[in-house]
Amino acid sequence: MNVSQKSRYALKAILELSFRFGQGPISISQIAKAQAIPARFLEAILAQLKRGGFVASRRGNEGGYLLARPPAEVSVGDVLRVLQGQPLSTLCANHPQAECPHGGDCVFARLWERACAAVNAVYDSTNFQDMTDRYRATLRAKAPTYSI
């Protein structure tokens, strides 16, 4: 159930695009700076997200990337599957039974399957509107308050 660094960067990029949804295109450098993502990796990640239908791009001076659909319609699970392949699973579940000395008799196999199903359910039920709302709340909590 490992989430790769590339996938983490992709999720952060989608979060930034969700946060700025409706404000027009955002440059790679703006996304990279706001989310502390190396810009050299971000371009390739955004291209993959574009192929997956999550982001759109616009060329030109005022160009950049934007979310292709509303944040409420994009789940964390959808993004992870585009980047990492079909449903996330444990390392054990990724290996053929021939590699396991217990084969099909592993007493832990059902446990791993249930754990993966639970994790995937959380990813699939969490959309980027939820994440954006949490992000905004976090930023508000960190904002200094000034009084005279």
HELIX and SHEET records of a PDB file:
HELIX    1   1 GLN A    5  PHE A   19  1                                  15    
HELIX    2   2 ILE A   28  GLN A   35  1                                   8    
HELIX    3   3 ALA A   39  ARG A   51  1                                  13    
HELIX    4   4 PRO A   71  GLU A   73  5                                   3    
HELIX    5   5 VAL A   76  GLN A   84  1                                   9    
HELIX    6   6 LEU A   91  ASN A   94  1                                   4    
HELIX    7   7 GLN A   97  GLU A   99  5                                   3    
HELIX    8   8 GLY A  103  ASP A  105  5                                   3    
HELIX    9   9 ALA A  109  SER A  125  1                                  17    
HELIX   10  10 PHE A  128  LYS A  142  1                                  15    
SHEET    1   A 2 VAL A  55  ARG A  58  0                                        
SHEET    2   A 2 GLY A  64  LEU A  67 -1                                        
END                                                                             
